Amino acid sequence: MAALLSQFGRTGLVEGTAEVLQFSTETPRPVRSTRNMTTQLLQEAAHVIPNQQLLINVVSKRVRQLGLGHRPMVETGPRSTLTDIALREIIAGKLTFELVDAADEAIAEK
């Protein structure tokens, strides 16, 4: 145990005194939350596709495609999530949807 402690340097436990750790009192620089960014993108995309269920379906299908290796149609940053990319594509007008009538879909399957 003593060899292990000497390997890591002096500690307050070895000498019987407590060691006081110093922490900076400066205010840390603000970190941009990715959650706030996604919320903002979601609000902007909701202006393009106002139906919330439809928006979720379009985003989830595109996220699946991106996860399988499809290339993004907008510029991406190093911290962009697949959801952010899909939302940016909707906002930029690169990703659209088409409503299909259930009767038309049944005819197409036959």
C-alpha positions as a printed NumPy array, in Angstrom:
array([[  0.   ,   0.   ,   0.   ],
       [  2.83 ,   2.404,   0.846],
       [  4.433,   1.732,  -2.549],
       [  1.152,   2.488,  -4.225],
       [  0.774,   5.779,  -2.322],
       [  4.32 ,   6.865,  -3.086],
       [  3.667,   6.193,  -6.769],
       [  0.816,   8.72 ,  -6.812],
       [  2.576,  11.343,  -4.723],
       [  1.92 ,  13.009,  -1.412],
       [ -1.577,  12.766,   0.052],
       [ -3.052,  14.154,   3.242],
       [ -3.979,  10.66 ,   4.392],
       [ -0.379,   9.511,   4.728],
       [  0.645,  12.401,   6.937],
       [ -2.57 ,  12.427,   8.955],
       [ -3.708,  15.873,   7.787],
       [ -6.534,  16.711,   5.46 ],
       [ -5.622,  18.246,   2.145],
       [ -7.702,  21.206,   0.956],
       [ -8.627,  21.137,  -2.715],
       [ -8.678,  24.484,  -4.507],
       [-11.444,  25.202,  -7.023],
       [-11.684,  28.206,  -9.276],
       [-14.298,  30.76 ,  -8.276],
       [-14.466,  32.25 , -11.774],
       [-17.738,  31.933, -13.583],
       [-17.329,  29.204, -16.198],
       [-17.911,  30.207, -19.789],
       [-21.398,  29.336, -20.947],
       [-21.714,  26.025, -22.735],
       [-24.255,  25.847, -25.528],
       [-26.729,  23.167, -24.663],
       [-27.518,  20.818, -27.529],
       [-30.987,  20.336, -26.037],
       [-31.74 ,  24.069, -26.459],
       [-30.504,  23.924, -30.031],
       [-32.711,  20.928, -30.833],
       [-35.716,  22.669, -29.249],
       [-35.11 ,  25.743, -31.393],
       [-34.779,  23.606, -34.53 ],
       [-37.954,  21.727, -33.621],
       [-39.885,  24.994, -33.29 ],
       [-38.602,  26.211, -36.667],
       [-39.443,  22.878, -38.327],
       [-42.95 ,  23.053, -36.831],
       [-43.542,  26.144, -38.993],
       [-42.799,  24.039, -42.085],
       [-44.747,  20.941, -40.951],
       [-47.368,  22.151, -38.438],
       [-48.844,  18.696, -37.74 ],
       [-46.793,  17.416, -34.784],
       [-47.407,  13.71 , -35.482],
       [-46.453,  14.116, -39.122],
       [-43.313,  16.071, -38.165],
       [-42.246,  13.323, -35.762],
       [-42.81 ,  10.656, -38.41 ],
       [-40.832,  12.559, -41.059],
       [-37.946,  13.223, -38.647],
       [-37.823,   9.647, -37.363],
       [-37.83 ,   8.174, -40.874],
       [-35.02 ,  10.524, -41.939],
       [-33.006,   9.781, -38.783],
       [-33.292,   6.087, -39.632],
       [-32.025,   6.781, -43.164],
       [-29.119,   8.878, -41.882],
       [-28.255,   6.13 , -39.41 ],
       [-28.058,   3.664, -42.281],
       [-25.511,   5.864, -44.042],
       [-27.517,   8.211, -46.261],
       [-25.725,  11.521, -46.777],
       [-27.048,  14.714, -45.185],
       [-28.516,  17.281, -47.577],
       [-27.383,  20.24 , -45.426],
       [-24.09 ,  21.347, -43.879],
       [-23.391,  19.58 , -40.591],
       [-21.15 ,  20.411, -37.689],
       [-19.077,  18.035, -35.589],
       [-21.643,  18.063, -32.768],
       [-24.754,  17.709, -34.948],
       [-26.996,  14.823, -34.017],
       [-28.983,  12.908, -36.62 ],
       [-32.138,  14.574, -35.301],
       [-30.582,  18.031, -35.736],
       [-29.612,  17.163, -39.306],
       [-33.132,  15.949, -40.147],
       [-34.693,  19.084, -38.643],
       [-32.279,  21.339, -40.549],
       [-33.185,  19.531, -43.766],
       [-36.877,  20.219, -43.131],
       [-36.215,  23.883, -42.313],
       [-34.092,  24.298, -45.457],
       [-36.851,  22.781, -47.601],
       [-34.628,  19.862, -48.629],
       [-36.883,  17.274, -47.005],
       [-40.581,  17.134, -47.82 ],
       [-43.402,  14.667, -47.415],
       [-46.353,  13.429, -49.397],
       [-49.696,  12.451, -47.919],
       [-50.973,   9.179, -49.332],
       [-54.65 ,   8.285, -49.173],
       [-55.276,   4.848, -47.608],
       [-57.449,   3.819, -50.583],
       [-54.696,   4.798, -53.034],
       [-52.166,   2.814, -51.003],
       [-54.365,  -0.297, -51.028],
       [-54.722,  -0.075, -54.831],
       [-50.967,   0.347, -55.254],
       [-50.294,  -2.817, -53.212],
       [-52.488,  -5.   , -55.483]])
